[in-house]
Every structure is written in structure tokens, then in C-alpha cells.
Amino acid sequence: MKRRFAAVAAVLSLLGAASAAAPAGPASAFAKSCGAGWTHAAINGEEKCLRRGQFCARRADGQYHRYGFHCHRRDGRSRYHLT
């Protein structure tokens, strides 16, 4: 009986240690950092570094507005760029 109790106690302590070692969540909201001249943003659930002139997704134009950018057509190929 004592062996069985010791085995169960050992298993429970290992499970407790494993759950304590697992991270509770991300350390910060944004793990990606952007260099000088770039703006860090979350667009469509992804972290992005934005700068004027980059290609953009027209359907996310409202999200770009939060960071001070607009997604407009700029070239003859019907591609959109940040302005």
C-alpha cells in the first residue's frame, strides 16, 4: 500500500512540475521589433513592419488607417501600395 501511495504521489508531483514549467502565454503582445523608419502593426492578425511605398492588401485598408497609412492603387499593374 505504501508503494502504491508513493507511486501516485510521484506521478502527481511530476504532473504539477510539468504544468508549472509550461509558459502561461506570450511574454508581450508583440514579439517582432521593427527598425528605425518602420511602424509596427498588427494587420489581419499578423505582426507587420510598415513603411510608405510597401505593397498592401486593399481589403485591410481600415486596419492600416489605425497606424496612419492608406492603401491606394499606385501603379499601372493595379497593385496597391501604402501611402
Summary of the structure (lengths in Angstrom):
residues: 83
radius of gyration: 24.4
end to end distance: 74.2
largest distance: 81.4
contacts: 167
relative contact order: 0.12
helix: 34%
strand: 20%
